[in-house]
Amino acid sequence: MKKTGSQIITELLKMHGITTVAGIPGGSILPLYDELTRSGISHVLVRQEQSAGFIAQGIARTTGKPAVCFATSGPGAMNLLTSIADAKCDSIPIIAITGQVNLPLIGTDAFQEADTFGLSFPITKHSVMVKSASELLEVIPMAFKIASSGRPGPVLIDVPRNVQLEEVEFSEWPKINSKKLETKFHSDKKEMADILNRMADALLASKKPVLYLGGGSNNPSSAKGFSSLLKVYDAPVVSSLMGIGSVSCTSENYLGMVGMHGSVAANEAMYESDLVLACGVRFDDRAIGIAGKFCPKAKILHIDIDAAEINKIYSADLSLVCDVESSIPVLAEMISEKKNSTLKENRITWLKKMAAKRKKTFSEECGRDKKSDFVNPRKFIADIPLEAKKAGLKPEDLIITTDVGQHQMFAAQYYPVLSPRTFLTSGSLGTMGFGLPAAIGSAIANPKKRTVCLSGDGSIMMNIQELATLSELNLPVTVIIFVNGTLGMVYQQQKYIFEKNYSASIFGKNPDLLQIAKGFNIETVDADKDENWAQKAFSKSDNRPRFVIVRVSPEEDVLPYVKAGKANIESIH
């Protein structure tokens, strides 16, 4: 059979289950866009390429499967790089296909030429420039395998314009193997059984254990494994920002997020623990603070799919290079088969103590006195499921996305996340502008649920143009903007660290966000002035988008807060 490069790309995308791609066309990718109209694949026309990457992330983060975005050469590809870097930092499987100038023009400073391959190399899991259409038959399937195998991540494929047009002959399509690639440094099965057995013994010998869960634990299979483990082993659970949802926030075992803005109970539990079972987590700086004072008395058991993360920050007493979903059920079974430890009562007492601490401090923090007549953002966010219920939605009908800033930390602390892949946020890179396009991607992948985007009046301006995309697609997304007239997190740090020298963190003028949303033909609600705001914001009677604003005080701080140079247990709260 004979096919062009563009036909090969679209057919292989369909063979991998891709039904929707996001992007913006341009000269160097027009042949692929021409073929896209005949492919049956839906296209989401974003207003800036960065958003195409975040829409792909919204799809991938909620489904666990690779999603695809397009961009043209030069500025198009470079706009996409931020969302690719964000995916790399948070281990999200997306595939970016970029157009490139014709092969003979590369290196001549041609119109819209940029070294996309070189620029993307440090921020992708894998990058490739395709030099012939026949290469696509191997490159596309390999991209999906690499993106989703081991520690997931983004893959970029740069395709010159003439390669998209090139016609090649081949006998058959490649066979698509849905199995993940074997991880190069995966512990072998015999070694795994031995290490898990030793981990089980170590856990049963512990008086004050803590389960520390990260992004590698945040999937339904892992969540099921932890449920089994906690039935046979009494222990507090804490999470990183990316691990929120691995265990339900309503569980007595869950103490909250650790770190700079982590809960008092979670940070205290880590400090006092004698053993930490770290699963799919990398001990990043925002979580641990001063490394020597994070869990100074604890033995470390570390399970992670990425061998590079083992012993990187802490030397593990026992470690396993393996995916969490495969190992935790085995560990739970081994513990259940062993004789009851004489230390079980110690662990139950420890869990009850920390659960009581969590309940007390959570209530105190969430109910913190309001500043003047402004809304308490903690309580507002904690009550979102209750407010949505008034409009006929169940808590499990909601998916949350956030931008980056104070609202993000309030959400991480107080929104009651019940299950994996329902709390989407930019973690390691901390990218303002993530929330709205990620919410669009989430709604595309989950049309029967309502996605709620929590943002601030600073973050929303980063990609506010995507209200046009949201309106065009008419998706079930509720955008809630916390308005305080500042870059809230910057303002807060300048208050505590720079003696209230507020440099470039206060807006001189704030636009009328409600009028802007109306201009995009999106229904708006002022939560401060409308007692029935929730009925309108979460209406079950239709799936149209909504735009909500709520005003908070610029002096409302995200607490607890650990200042630089302090240990997590020395937080201001």
C-alpha positions in Angstrom: 0.0 0.0 0.0 1.1 3.6 -0.5 0.5 6.3 2.1 1.9 9.8 2.8 3.6 10.7 6.0 0.4 12.5 7.1 -1.8 9.5 6.4 0.6 7.3 8.4 0.5 9.6 11.4 -3.3 9.9 11.5 -3.9 6.2 11.0 -1.4 5.2 13.7 -3.0 7.7 16.1 -6.3 6.0 15.5 -4.8 2.6 16.0 -3.6 3.8 19.4 -7.1 4.9 20.4 -6.7 8.7 19.8 -10.0 10.3 19.0 -9.1 13.9 19.9 -6.1 16.1 19.4 -5.5 19.7 20.3 -3.4 22.3 18.5 -3.1 25.2 16.1 -2.2 24.8 12.4 0.6 26.6 10.7 2.6 26.4 7.5 4.9 23.6 8.4 2.2 21.3 9.7 -0.6 22.1 7.2 -0.2 18.8 5.3 -1.0 16.9 8.5 -4.0 19.2 9.2 -5.2 18.6 5.6 -5.2 14.9 6.3 -6.8 15.4 9.7 -10.1 16.5 8.1 -10.4 13.0 6.5 -9.2 11.0 9.5 -12.2 11.0 11.7 -10.1 12.4 14.6 -11.6 15.4 16.3 -9.5 18.5 16.6 -9.7 21.2 19.4 -8.5 24.5 18.1 -6.8 26.3 21.0 -5.9 29.9 21.0 -2.3 29.4 22.1 -0.2 26.3 21.7 0.7 26.0 25.4 -2.9 25.2 26.0 -2.9 22.4 23.5 -0.3 20.6 25.7 -2.3 21.3 28.9 -5.5 20.0 27.2 -3.6 16.8 26.4 -2.5 16.7 30.0 -6.1 17.0 31.2 -7.0 14.0 29.1 -3.9 12.0 30.1 -4.1 12.8 33.8 -7.7 11.6 34.1 -7.4 8.5 31.9 -3.8 7.4 32.5 -3.3 7.0 28.8 -1.2 9.1 26.4 -2.9 12.1 24.7 -1.7 14.0 21.7 -1.2 17.7 20.8 0.0 19.4 17.6 2.0 22.6 16.9 3.7 24.1 13.9 7.4 24.9 13.6 9.2 27.8 15.3 7.0 29.9 17.6 4.2 27.3 17.6 6.5 24.6 18.9 8.2 26.9 21.3 4.9 27.9 22.8 4.2 24.2 23.4 7.5 23.7 25.3 6.2 24.9 28.6 3.4 22.4 28.8 5.8 19.7 27.6 8.2 20.6 30.4 5.3 20.5 32.9 4.4 17.0 31.7 8.0 15.9 32.2 8.2 17.2 35.7 4.9 15.6 36.7 5.4 12.3 34.7 2.4 12.7 32.4 2.3 10.7 29.1 1.6 13.1 26.3 2.8 13.0 22.7 3.6 16.3 20.9 3.8 16.2 17.1 5.3 19.3 15.7 5.8 20.5 12.1 9.2 21.5 10.9 10.5 23.3 7.8 11.4 21.1 4.8 14.5 19.0 5.4 16.7 20.9 2.8 15.9 24.2 4.6 17.0 23.0 8.0 20.0 25.1 9.1 19.4 27.9 6.7 17.4 30.1 9.1 14.3 29.5 7.1 11.0 31.2 8.0 9.7 29.8 11.3 12.7 27.5 11.6 13.8 26.6 15.2 15.7 23.6 16.5 12.6 22.0 18.2 14.5 18.7 18.7 17.3 20.5 20.5 15.1 22.7 22.5 12.9 19.8 23.6 15.6 17.3 24.4 16.1 18.2 28.1 12.4 18.5 28.9 11.1 15.3 27.3 11.3 11.6 28.0 12.2 11.1 24.4 12.6 13.3 21.3 13.0 12.5 17.7 13.2 14.3 14.3 11.8 12.1 11.5 13.7 12.3 8.2 11.5 10.0 6.1 7.9 9.0 6.1 8.8 5.3 6.4 10.4 6.1 9.9 7.0 7.0 11.1 5.8 3.4 11.1 8.3 2.7 13.9 8.5 6.1 15.5 4.8 6.6 16.3 4.2 3.2 18.0 7.5 3.6 19.9 6.4 7.0 21.1 3.3 5.6 22.7 5.2 2.8 24.4 7.9 5.2 25.8 5.4 7.8 27.0 3.3 5.2 29.0 6.0 2.7 30.1 8.0 2.8 33.3 7.9 6.4 34.7 5.5 8.1 32.2 6.5 11.3 30.4 6.2 13.4 27.2 7.5 12.4 23.8 8.1 14.9 21.0 8.1 14.0 17.3 9.3 16.7 14.9 8.1 16.1 11.4 9.4 18.2 8.5 6.8 19.4 6.0 8.2 17.4 3.1 8.1 14.2 5.2 4.4 14.8 5.8 3.9 14.9 2.1 6.2 12.1 1.2 4.5 9.0 -0.2 6.0 5.6 0.8 5.1 2.0 0.0 4.8 -0.7 2.7 3.2 -4.1 3.0 1.4 -3.9 6.3 0.7 -1.6 9.3 2.8 -2.3 12.4 1.1 -4.4 15.0 0.2 -2.4 18.0 1.2 -4.0 21.3 -0.7 -2.5 24.2 1.7 -4.0 26.7 4.1 -1.6 28.4 7.8 -1.7 27.7 9.8 -3.6 30.4 11.6 -1.1 32.5 15.3 -1.4 32.0 16.2 -1.5 35.7 13.2 -3.3 37.0 13.9 -5.6 39.9 13.6 -9.2 38.9 10.7 -11.3 40.4 12.8 -13.4 42.7 14.5 -10.3 44.2 11.1 -8.5 44.4 9.6 -11.3 46.5 12.6 -11.3 48.9 12.6 -7.5 49.3 8.9 -7.3 49.8 9.1 -10.0 52.5 11.8 -8.0 54.3 9.7 -4.9 53.9 6.8 -6.7 55.5 8.9 -7.7 58.4 10.2 -4.2 58.8 6.7 -2.8 58.8 5.5 -5.3 61.5 8.5 -4.3 63.6 7.6 -0.6 63.5 5.9 1.3 66.3 5.3 4.6 64.4 5.1 3.9 60.7 4.0 6.3 58.0 2.9 5.6 54.4 4.2 8.4 52.2 2.5 8.4 48.7 3.4 10.3 45.6 2.3 10.7 42.0 3.4 7.1 41.2 0.7 5.9 43.6 -2.1 8.1 42.2 -4.0 5.6 40.0 -7.0 3.3 40.6 -4.9 0.1 40.8 -2.5 1.5 43.4 -5.5 2.9 45.4 -7.0 -0.5 45.5 -3.7 -2.0 46.8 -3.5 0.6 49.5 -7.0 -0.1 50.6 -6.0 -3.8 51.0 -2.9 -2.9 52.9 -4.6 -0.6 55.3 -7.1 -3.3 56.2 -4.3 -5.5 57.6 -1.8 -2.8 58.7 -2.7 0.2 60.8 -0.7 3.3 59.8 -1.1 7.0 59.1 -0.9 8.0 55.4 0.6 11.3 54.1 1.0 12.4 50.5 2.9 14.7 48.3 1.0 17.3 46.2 1.0 14.8 43.3 -0.2 11.9 45.5 -3.4 13.6 46.7 -6.2 11.1 45.9 -4.2 7.9 46.3 -6.1 7.4 49.6 -9.4 9.1 50.2 -9.1 12.4 52.1 -12.0 11.1 54.2 -10.1 8.1 55.5 -9.1 8.2 59.1 -5.6 7.1 58.0 -5.1 10.2 55.8 -3.3 13.0 57.6 -2.9 15.3 54.6 -0.2 16.7 52.4 3.4 17.1 53.7 5.7 20.0 53.0 6.0 23.8 52.9 2.2 24.1 53.1 1.5 20.6 54.4 -0.8 19.9 57.3 0.6 20.1 60.9 -0.3 16.4 61.5 1.3 15.1 58.3 4.6 17.0 58.9 4.6 16.0 62.6 4.0 12.3 61.8 6.9 12.3 59.4 9.2 13.9 61.9 8.2 11.4 64.7 8.1 8.3 62.5 10.4 5.3 63.0 9.7 3.9 59.5 8.5 5.5 56.2 7.2 3.4 53.4 7.6 5.8 50.4 5.7 4.7 47.3 6.0 6.4 44.0 7.4 9.5 45.5 10.7 11.3 45.0 11.3 13.3 48.3 11.2 16.7 46.4 12.4 19.9 48.2 8.9 21.4 48.6 7.8 18.3 50.4 10.7 17.6 52.7 12.1 21.0 53.5 15.4 20.5 55.3 16.3 16.9 54.5 17.9 16.1 57.8 14.8 17.1 59.7 12.1 15.6 57.6 12.0 12.1 59.1 15.3 12.0 61.1 14.6 8.8 63.1 12.9 6.8 60.3 14.0 3.7 58.4 13.3 4.3 54.7 11.5 1.7 52.5 11.3 3.1 49.0 9.3 1.7 46.1 9.5 3.6 42.8 9.4 2.7 39.1 12.4 5.0 38.4 15.7 3.7 39.6 17.2 7.2 39.5 14.9 8.3 42.3 16.1 5.5 44.7 18.8 6.8 47.1 18.8 10.2 45.3 17.8 12.3 48.4 17.7 9.6 51.1 19.6 6.3 51.3 16.9 3.6 51.5 17.3 0.8 54.0 15.2 -1.3 51.6 14.3 -0.4 48.0 12.4 -1.8 45.1 12.4 -0.6 41.5 8.9 -1.5 40.6 5.5 0.0 39.9 3.4 0.6 43.0 0.3 -1.2 41.7 2.2 -4.5 41.3 4.0 -4.4 44.7 1.6 -3.1 47.3 -1.0 -5.9 46.9 1.8 -8.5 47.4 3.0 -6.6 50.4 -0.5 -6.5 51.9 -0.8 -10.3 51.4 2.5 -11.0 53.0 1.6 -8.9 56.0 -1.8 -10.6 56.4 -0.1 -14.1 56.3 2.4 -13.3 59.0 1.6 -13.6 62.7 0.2 -10.6 64.4 2.9 -8.4 65.7 3.2 -7.6 69.3 3.6 -4.0 68.3 0.1 -3.8 66.7 -1.4 -2.0 69.7 1.5 0.6 69.5 0.6 1.3 65.9 -3.1 1.6 66.6 -2.3 4.1 69.4 0.0 6.0 67.1 -2.6 6.1 64.3 -5.3 7.3 66.7 -3.1 10.0 68.1 -2.2 11.4 64.7 -5.8 11.1 63.4 -6.9 13.2 66.4 -4.2 15.7 65.7 -5.3 15.9 62.0 -9.0 16.4 63.0 -8.3 19.1 65.5 -5.8 21.1 63.4 -7.8 20.7 60.2 -10.9 22.1 61.9 -8.9 25.0 63.4 -7.3 25.9 60.1 -10.4 25.5 57.9 -12.4 27.7 60.3 -9.8 30.4 60.7 -11.3 33.8 61.3 -12.2 35.7 58.1 -10.5 39.0 57.3 -13.2 41.7 57.4 -16.1 40.9 55.1 -14.3 38.6 52.7 -15.0 34.9 52.1 -12.9 32.3 53.9 -11.3 30.5 50.9 -10.6 27.3 53.0 -14.2 26.8 53.9 -15.4 27.8 50.5 -13.2 25.2 48.8 -14.0 22.5 51.4 -17.7 23.1 50.9 -17.7 22.8 47.1 -19.0 19.2 47.1 -21.8 20.2 49.4 -22.7 23.2 47.3 -22.6 21.1 44.2 -24.9 18.5 45.8 -27.5 21.3 46.1 -27.5 21.4 42.4 -27.9 17.7 42.0 -24.3 16.6 41.6 -22.5 13.9 43.7 -19.0 14.4 45.0 -17.8 11.7 42.6 -19.3 13.7 39.7 -16.6 16.4 40.2 -13.0 16.6 38.9 -10.9 19.5 40.2 -8.1 21.3 38.3 -6.1 24.2 39.8 -3.8 26.8 38.6 -0.8 27.7 40.7 -0.8 30.0 43.7 -2.6 30.4 47.0 -5.8 28.9 45.7 -3.8 25.8 44.7 -2.5 25.2 48.2 -5.9 25.9 49.7 -7.4 23.3 47.4 -4.6 20.8 48.2 -5.2 21.3 51.9 -9.0 21.4 52.1 -10.7 20.0 49.1 -12.0 16.5 50.0 -10.4 14.4 47.2 -12.0 11.0 47.2 -10.2 9.0 44.5 -7.2 9.0 42.1 -7.0 11.2 39.0 -9.7 13.6 40.2 -7.3 16.4 41.4 -5.2 17.8 38.6 -2.6 20.3 39.4 0.8 21.5 38.1 3.2 20.1 40.7 6.9 20.3 40.2 7.1 23.0 37.5 4.3 25.1 39.1 2.9 26.5 35.9 0.4 29.3 36.1 -2.1 29.0 33.3 -2.4 25.2 33.7 -5.9 25.1 35.2 -8.3 26.2 32.5 -6.9 24.2 29.5 -6.4 21.2 31.8 -10.1 21.5 32.8 -11.0 21.5 29.1 -9.0 18.3 28.5 -10.6 16.7 31.6 -14.1 17.6 30.4 -13.3 16.2 26.9 -12.2 12.9 28.5 -15.0 12.9 31.1 -18.1 14.4 29.6 -20.5 13.0 32.1 -18.7 14.7 35.0 -18.3 18.4 35.8 -14.8 19.7 36.0 -14.2 22.5 38.4 -11.2 24.8 37.6 -10.0 26.7 40.7 -7.9 29.7 39.7 -6.8 33.2 40.9 -7.1 36.6 39.3 -3.4 36.3 38.5 -3.2 32.7 37.1 -6.4 33.0 35.0 -4.9 35.8 32.9 -2.1 33.5 31.7 -4.4 31.5 29.4 -7.7 33.4 29.7 -8.0 33.2 25.9 -9.0 29.6 26.2 -12.4 30.7 27.4 -13.0 31.0 23.7 -12.2 27.3 23.3 -14.3 26.4 26.3 -17.3 28.4 24.9 -16.8 26.9 21.5 -16.8 23.3 22.8 -19.6 24.0 25.3 -18.2 21.7 27.9 -19.3 21.0 31.5 -16.6 23.1 33.2 -17.1 25.5 36.1 -14.3 28.1 36.5 -14.1 29.6 39.9 -11.8 32.6 40.3 -10.5 33.8 43.7 -10.0 37.6 43.3 -7.7 39.3 45.7 -5.9 41.9 43.4 -2.5 40.4 43.9 -0.2 37.6 42.9 -1.2 36.0 46.2 1.7 33.6 46.8 4.3 36.1 45.8 2.6 38.7 48.0 2.6 36.3 51.0 6.2 35.5 50.6 7.1 39.1 50.4 5.1 39.7 53.6 7.0 37.0 55.6 10.5 37.0 54.0 11.0 40.5 52.5 9.5 42.7 55.3 6.4 43.6 53.3 8.3 45.1 50.4 5.6 44.3 47.9 7.5 44.4 44.6 5.4 43.8 41.5 2.8 41.7 43.3 -0.1 44.1 43.5 -2.2 44.7 40.4 -2.6 48.4 39.6 -5.9 47.6 37.7 -8.0 44.5 37.6 -10.2 43.8 34.6 -13.9 43.0 35.1 -13.5 39.2 34.8 -17.3 38.7 34.7 -17.6 41.0 31.7 -14.7 39.2 30.0 -16.4 35.8 30.5 -19.7 37.2 29.2 -17.8 38.4 26.1 -16.9 34.8 25.4 -20.6 33.9 25.8 -20.2 32.0 29.1 -22.7 32.4 31.8 -21.3 34.1 34.9 -22.1 34.1 38.6 -20.9 36.5 41.4 -20.7 34.2 44.4 -20.5 37.2 46.8 -23.8 38.7 45.6 -25.8 35.7 44.7 -27.0 33.3 47.4 -27.9 30.7 44.8 -24.6 30.8 43.1 -24.0 27.1 43.5 -27.3 26.2 41.8 -26.2 28.1 38.8 -22.5 27.2 38.9 -23.1 23.4 39.1 -26.4 23.1 37.3 -27.2 19.5 36.4 -29.9 20.5 34.0 -27.4 21.4 31.3 -23.7 20.8 30.6 -22.8 24.4 29.7 -19.7 26.1 31.1 -20.0 28.5 34.0 -17.7 31.3 35.3 -17.7 32.3 39.0 -15.9 34.9 40.9 -15.4 35.1 44.7 -13.5 37.8 46.5 -10.9 37.0 49.2 -8.7 39.3 51.2 -5.2 39.9 50.0 -4.1 39.4 53.6 -5.5 35.8 53.7 -2.4 33.6 54.0 -1.9 30.0 53.1 -1.1 28.4 56.5 0.6 26.3 57.6 3.7 27.9 56.0 7.3 26.8 56.4 9.7 29.6 55.8 12.9 28.9 53.9 15.7 27.5 56.2 13.1 26.0 58.6 12.1 22.4 59.2 8.6 21.3 58.3 7.7 21.0 62.0 8.6 24.6 62.5 5.7 25.9 60.4 3.8 29.0 61.0 0.2 28.0 61.6 
